[in-house]
């Protein structure tokens, strides 16, 4: 599976028609940021597909976590104050983290233990 995830994959995950180009610039921006973030916080993968590297290739869960992180950042731009309006139901707080994404990426409380 080639790295990094593509804009088309992000659109599929967000249920956006691949022919809809309205948000392509914004989606590309958040996807690039998510890819950079994942490569920085999870450096133990062979992101460059180097055939002589001893590092493992990025896994399917890392790829999905990257797409979900980009999607979260895309939707979160609508709630900079961490609140979202839900019509008759009022406002609801949007948490600053997503445990499913952390689990997929192996970060946060799902990351490796660090001693020191």
Beta strands, then each sheet from edge to edge (+ up, - down):
strand 1: 83-85
strand 2: 91-93
sheet 1: 1+ 2-
end
